[in-house]
Amino acid sequence: MSRRNKAAMIREVILGAPPYRPPQRKVVQAHNVRRHAARAIAERLGSPMPEAILSCDRDPDTAGAMLLHVNSGGNAIECENALRSAGYRVEPGDPPPGEYGVRLRILPGGEAR
């Protein structure tokens, strides 16, 4: 048993404190981003439009981030507002090469790029 684990165990037993756990890196989940985006687009248009979300993939350049690609600027604005309200940080993504639509980079709230 490591020295840190012993110290954590002693602290837990004697002081009643919770055990030491190293900080976890926050990661944006694709299903959460899709859910918020789909709801925002449905509220904007008045009915569900699953084809408005062109893709939602892991960002290869930014750890823990997602790239959301939607079909129009109006939908991108609504998705950005919904995701910010949900606590995410939203930045403009690089334009999709040779494709239409708008791409947004979604990061965990408060995390700098």
N, C-alpha and C positions, 0 to 999 in steps of 0.2 A: 504494500500500500504506500502510495507516495506521501510525501510530507504535507502537501496541500490537502489531500483527501483526509489525512488524519486531523489536520487543523479544522477542516470543515465539519468533520464528525464531532469533534470536541465542542466546537461552537454550537452545533445543533443540540447536543445533549445537555451541555451546561447552561447555555444562554437561551435555549429555546428558539434560536434563530434558524431560518431556513438554510439548507445546504447551499454552498457556493455553486453557482452555475455560470459558466462563461457566457458572455453576451452572444446572442444569436444574430446572424446577418439576416436582415429582412429581404424577402424575395416576393416580387409581385406574381400572383397566380393568374394564369390565362383565363381560367373559368370565371374568376371574379371580374376581370376586366371586360370579358364578353358579356357577362350578365348586366353590369352597369351600362355598358354601351348599348346593348339591345333594348334595355328599358328606356333609356334616354331617346333613342331613335323612335321607338314605338309611341312614346308620349308626344314627340314632335309631329309625327305623321298621322297619328290617330289609329294606327294599326301596326301589328308586328311586321317587320321587314327584315328577315334574316339575311337576305342577299345584300343588304346595305353594308354589312361588315365583310370586307373582302379578305382580311386575314388578321390574325392575332398571334404573333410569334415572338419567341425569345430574342432580345436584342443581342447580337453577337459582340457589339462594341462596348456595352455597358452592363456590368454584372448586376443581376437581380432585377433587370428592367424588361419590359415588353414593348413591342412595336405594334400599335393598333392601326390598321389601314382601313379607312372607310371610303365610301363612294363619292362623298361631296363635302364641300366646305361647311354647309349648314349642319350636316350631321356631325362633322368634326367639332364644331363649336358646342353643340349639345352634349356630345360625349365628353369633351374637355370639362364642361361645367359639372356634369354628373360625377366624373371621376375626382375632380377637386373637392366636391362636396363630400365624397366618400373618404377623403383623407389622402388621396394619392397626389403626387407631384406630376404635372403634365408639361412636357416641352414639345416644341415642333420637331418632328423627325425629318430625316433626309427625304427629299422627294423620291417617290418610287421610280426607279429607272424604267422608262418606256411604258409606264402604266398610268391610268387616270386615278384620281382620288387624292386623299390627304392622309399622311402618316403622322401619328403622334407617338412620342416616347413616354411611357408610363413608368414612373419610379416610385418606390416607397416614400411615404410622406416625410418631408424634412431632410431627405438625403441629398447631399450635393453630388453633382456629376463628376 
